[in-house]
Amino acid sequence: MRIYLTNLGKYNEGFLVGEWLELPATEKEIEESFKRIGIDGVNYEEYFITDYEDFLFNVGEYENLEHLNEISEKIENLNDDEKIVFEYLKNYQNYDFEEAFEIIENQDYLYYANINNEIDLGYALAEDWEIPEHLKNYIDYEAIGRDATFENWDIYKNIAICLY
């Protein structure tokens, strides 16, 4: 996750002075970045974010860098499936950061990986049932998956997710 950190004072003077900063970053790395772009606390005190890459959510121009760094550190500690669940909670369900992390920490969700459509979801759900072998060909897996999407299941980036 990277942000393009820009000196606001220089920008207002007509100069684009900034650099990419990899997050999470240490306090020292942030201070060094500020120094390189001319934020000295005397002549230039303010920064803003002009670009970002590899984030699971939208980053605003005036995000609090400390908060953004903390969030980046938490995201870095998530596994790949948890990152998709976080992105789903934040961007699709509009949870705030704390709520999204709490749901993931408490595992207040069910999910199946490698789900591309309602048929895949139907098969995944039916795997947990004891269906006699001779009846499996008569099951409408697409209908099961479709009904599940009416009952709190969502398919998001090849993962089916259901919140408790």
Secondary structure, DSSP 4 states (H G I P E B T S, - for coil): -EEEEEEHHHHHTT---EEEEESS--HHHHHHHHHHTT--SSS---EEEEEEES-SS---TT--HHHHHHHHHHHHTS-HHHHHHHHIIIIIS---HHHHHHHHHTT-EEEEES--SHHHHHHHHHHTS---GGGGGG--HHHHHHHHHHTTEEEETTEEEEE-
